[in-house]
Amino acid sequence: MPVNQAQVMWPRLVANKFLRKGLGSNNFVTDFPSTDESILEIPSLDEEPSLSHDTAIFDHDRKETQNYKVFVSTWNAGGVAPNKELDIEDWLDTRNISCDIYVLGFQEIVPLRASNILGSENNKVSMKWNSLIRETLNKKLENEIIKKGKKSTDQSSNNVPQDFRCIISKQMVGIFISVWVRSNLRPYIRHPSVSCVGCGIMGCLGNKGSVSVRFQLHETSFCFICSHLASGDREGDEKHRNSDVAEIFSRTSFPGGGPSLNLPSNILDHDRVILLGDLNYRISLPEATTRFLVDTGEWKTLQENDQLRAEVMNGTQVLKGWHEGAIKFAPTYKYCPNSDEYYACVQGKKGKKGRAPAWCDRIIWYGKGLKQHIYSRGESKLSDHRPVKAIFTAQVDILRTLKSIQGFFLSDRFDRITSQFQMSLQDDIICSKPRSSSFNN
């Protein structure tokens, strides 16, 4: 982000709060900086057929559904920047699983101090994360090129063949989201956009809030909301988190594209919607009880008292219609630095917070068309949080290609239609022939 734009970002957040608007634009980092919306056009028949109801293949049947694998993950980095030695292959599981889309959300990629919240956007850390993600996602292809001895001497990302490219990358203070797709999907990505909503200091600054991204793949719209909600483990603090979610839903706004495009403007108007982040919901039990249940692995009892699970299961107004997969992993917060030990309450020291273990880091989805296959956590010790990841199958509507239309013309169904048409045509010809006149005999 240019410096002059970054310097005015937080005043815009304040103004937008009072105007009930989100900070939405097409100002994001991408491997494809062109604003040209052109894609590979797939021929379709838009005119109404006039043969019979059997020709409905040219109407509502001209779309078919295809499944794509989507990897989604969230990680609170605790203000710690990644170093060159950080290995994220296990986190992304690229050795065993290959997905079509990767959506990686982060919180606290920079320390949440006043200079970062109120000052210019520091994008050096987000650039490090993107570099690390690019290297990891494309390592398999790079290794194949090295084996074949075809590696280019030019190491720039624009010249080295890549399996995955970044279509959207956006940061607001410590919240950061990066979206990557297979290179062969890029021609079918349209209308990318972002919308930032601050819910932090003064109820509007970006230390808390969300960065949402949207795009259209073929004929299906996607929206991913990377969020960092209000913290706090006191009774009633979950209401602040619910309020943050409501603010994010109401203030996030994307350009509609005018009457000709009629693109979804609000989060819940999209076809496929996933919310990820440090949602900060806690376990409503005494700290000592929570720690005992964690030590004994009593996940079921803990989840019965989990605040987010209660909101989703009870269908409260703010999260009505949302879903979450079964949690079969240990709480992801709060760990001691570089340790597998949970942060323990320091007895006898005034002002010290207990920070009981909790599933703060979550991934939930809204509506239909998404099926979750994996919901687990990573084990990196970079911060006091553990990353959480999920893999979905997403249904995507695709316009039929000419090949599909050709298949129709060669089918029995087409033969029946043409036979009916030919019979009807013959009848018309017979009926339209002039009759013999008796005056000519």
Backbone hydrogen bonds, N-H to C=O, Kabsch-Sander energy under -0.5 kcal/mol:
donor,donor_aa,acceptor,acceptor_aa,energy
6,A,2,P,-2.2
7,Q,3,V,-2.4
8,V,4,N,-0.6
8,V,5,Q,-0.5
9,M,6,A,-1.2
12,R,8,V,-1.7
13,L,9,M,-1.9
14,V,10,W,-2.1
15,A,11,P,-2.5
16,N,12,R,-3.0
17,K,13,L,-1.7
18,F,14,V,-1.5
19,L,15,A,-1.7
20,R,17,K,-1.0
21,K,16,N,-3.2
22,G,251,R,-0.7
23,L,196,C,-4.0
24,G,22,G,-1.5
25,S,194,V,-1.8
28,F,26,N,-1.3
29,V,169,S,-2.7
31,D,166,C,-2.8
40,L,187,P,-0.7
41,E,39,I,-0.6
46,D,44,S,-0.7
55,T,52,S,-1.5
56,A,53,H,-1.3
57,I,54,D,-0.7
58,F,55,T,-2.1
59,D,56,A,-2.2
61,D,56,A,-1.5
62,R,59,D,-1.3
63,K,60,H,-0.7
64,E,398,I,-3.1
66,Q,396,V,-2.6
68,Y,394,A,-2.1
70,V,392,F,-2.8
71,F,101,I,-3.2
72,V,70,V,-0.5
72,V,390,A,-3.0
73,S,103,V,-2.3
74,T,388,V,-2.4
75,W,105,G,-1.6
77,A,75,W,-0.8
77,A,107,Q,-2.5
79,G,108,E,-3.2
80,V,77,A,-1.7
81,A,79,G,-0.5
86,L,83,N,-1.5
88,I,86,L,-0.6
92,L,88,I,-2.6
93,D,89,E,-1.6
94,T,89,E,-1.0
96,N,93,D,-0.7
97,I,93,D,-2.4
100,D,69,K,-1.9
101,I,69,K,-1.8
102,Y,180,W,-2.9
103,V,71,F,-3.2
104,L,102,Y,-0.5
104,L,178,S,-2.7
105,G,73,S,-3.1
105,G,103,V,-0.5
106,F,176,F,-3.2
107,Q,75,W,-1.8
109,I,174,G,-1.8
113,R,111,P,-1.8
116,N,113,R,-0.8
117,I,113,R,-2.0
118,L,114,A,-3.0
119,G,115,S,-1.1
123,N,121,E,-0.9
127,M,123,N,-1.9
128,K,124,K,-1.5
129,W,125,V,-2.3
130,N,126,S,-2.4
131,S,127,M,-2.2
132,L,128,K,-2.2
133,I,129,W,-2.7
134,R,130,N,-2.7
135,E,131,S,-2.2
136,T,132,L,-2.1
137,L,133,I,-2.8
138,N,134,R,-1.7
139,K,136,T,-0.9
142,E,138,N,-2.3
143,N,139,K,-2.7
144,E,140,K,-1.8
145,I,141,L,-2.2
146,I,142,E,-2.3
147,K,143,N,-2.3
148,K,144,E,-1.7
149,G,145,I,-0.5
149,G,146,I,-1.0
150,K,145,I,-2.4
155,Q,153,T,-0.8
159,N,156,S,-1.4
160,V,156,S,-1.7
165,R,181,V,-2.4
167,I,165,R,-0.5
167,I,179,V,-2.2
168,I,179,V,-1.3
169,S,29,V,-1.1
170,K,177,I,-2.4
172,M,175,I,-2.9
174,G,206,G,-0.5
175,I,172,M,-2.5
176,F,106,F,-2.1
177,I,170,K,-2.4
178,S,104,L,-2.3
179,V,168,I,-3.2
180,W,102,Y,-2.9
181,V,165,R,-2.4
182,R,100,D,-1.7
183,S,163,D,-2.9
185,L,182,R,-2.0
186,R,182,R,-0.8
186,R,183,S,-0.8
188,Y,185,L,-2.1
189,I,186,R,-1.9
190,R,188,Y,-0.5
190,R,216,Q,-2.6
193,S,214,R,-2.1
194,V,25,S,-2.3
195,S,212,S,-2.2
196,C,23,L,-2.8
197,V,210,S,-2.5
199,C,205,L,-0.5
199,C,208,K,-3.1
200,G,205,L,-3.0
200,G,208,K,-0.9
203,G,200,G,-2.5
204,C,201,I,-1.7
205,L,201,I,-2.0
208,K,205,L,-1.0
209,G,228,H,-2.4
210,S,197,V,-2.7
211,V,226,C,-2.4
212,S,195,S,-2.8
213,V,224,F,-2.4
214,R,193,S,-2.4
215,F,222,F,-1.6
216,Q,190,R,-2.9
217,L,220,T,-2.7
218,H,188,Y,-2.3
218,H,216,Q,-0.6
219,E,397,D,-2.4
220,T,217,L,-2.5
222,F,215,F,-3.0
223,C,272,R,-2.3
224,F,213,V,-2.4
225,I,274,I,-2.5
226,C,211,V,-2.2
226,C,224,F,-0.6
227,S,225,I,-0.6
227,S,276,L,-2.6
228,H,209,G,-2.6
229,L,278,D,-1.9
237,D,234,R,-2.2
239,K,236,G,-1.4
240,H,236,G,-0.5
240,H,237,D,-0.9
241,R,237,D,-1.3
242,N,238,E,-2.4
243,S,239,K,-2.1
244,D,240,H,-2.1
245,V,241,R,-2.3
246,A,242,N,-2.3
247,E,243,S,-2.4
248,I,244,D,-2.6
249,F,245,V,-2.5
250,S,246,A,-2.1
251,R,247,E,-2.5
252,T,248,I,-1.8
254,F,265,S,-1.9
261,L,258,G,-0.9
262,N,258,G,-3.1
263,L,256,G,-3.1
269,D,266,N,-1.1
270,H,267,I,-1.6
272,R,221,S,-2.0
273,V,366,Y,-0.8
274,I,223,C,-2.3
275,L,364,I,-2.8
276,L,225,I,-2.8
277,G,362,R,-1.7
278,D,227,S,-1.4
279,L,277,G,-1.5
279,L,360,C,-1.7
280,N,360,C,-1.1
284,S,282,R,-0.5
284,S,305,N,-3.0
285,L,283,I,-2.2
290,T,286,P,-2.6
291,R,287,E,-2.6
292,F,288,A,-2.0
293,L,289,T,-2.5
294,V,290,T,-2.2
295,D,291,R,-2.5
296,T,292,F,-1.7
297,G,294,V,-1.1
298,E,293,L,-2.7
299,W,297,G,-1.9
302,L,298,E,-1.9
303,Q,299,W,-2.9
304,E,300,K,-1.8
305,N,301,T,-0.5
305,N,302,L,-1.3
306,D,303,Q,-1.4
307,Q,282,R,-2.7
310,A,306,D,-1.9
311,E,307,Q,-2.0
312,V,308,L,-2.6
313,M,309,R,-3.0
314,N,310,A,-2.3
315,G,311,E,-0.5
315,G,312,V,-0.5
316,T,311,E,-1.6
319,L,316,T,-0.8
320,K,317,Q,-0.7
322,W,319,L,-1.6
323,H,365,W,-2.9
328,K,326,A,-0.6
332,T,358,A,-0.6
333,Y,358,A,-1.3
334,K,384,D,-0.5
335,Y,384,D,-2.1
336,C,341,E,-2.9
338,N,381,K,-0.9
339,S,336,C,-1.2
343,Y,334,K,-3.2
347,Q,345,C,-0.9
349,K,346,V,-1.1
350,K,348,G,-0.6
352,K,349,K,-1.6
358,A,333,Y,-2.9
360,C,358,A,-1.4
362,R,277,G,-2.3
362,R,360,C,-0.6
364,I,275,L,-2.7
365,W,323,H,-2.2
366,Y,273,V,-2.3
367,G,321,G,-1.5
371,K,393,T,-2.0
373,H,391,I,-3.2
374,I,391,I,-1.3
376,S,389,K,-2.4
378,G,387,P,-2.9
383,S,385,H,-0.6
385,H,76,N,-0.5
386,R,332,T,-1.5
388,V,74,T,-2.4
389,K,376,S,-2.9
390,A,72,V,-2.8
391,I,374,I,-1.7
392,F,70,V,-2.9
393,T,371,K,-2.5
394,A,68,Y,-3.0
394,A,392,F,-0.5
395,Q,369,G,-2.5
396,V,66,Q,-2.4
398,I,64,E,-3.4
400,R,62,R,-3.2
405,I,401,T,-1.8
406,Q,402,L,-2.9
407,G,403,K,-2.2
408,F,404,S,-1.6
409,F,405,I,-1.9
410,L,406,Q,-1.4
411,S,408,F,-1.6
414,F,408,F,-0.6
415,D,411,S,-1.5
416,R,412,D,-2.3
417,I,413,R,-1.9
418,T,414,F,-2.9
419,S,415,D,-2.3
420,Q,416,R,-2.3
421,F,417,I,-2.4
422,Q,418,T,-3.0
423,M,419,S,-2.6
424,S,420,Q,-2.4
425,L,421,F,-2.5
426,Q,422,Q,-2.7
427,D,423,M,-2.3
428,D,424,S,-2.0
429,I,425,L,-2.2
430,I,426,Q,-2.7
431,C,427,D,-2.7
432,S,428,D,-1.7
433,K,429,I,-0.8
433,K,430,I,-0.8
440,N,437,S,-1.6
441,N,438,S,-0.8
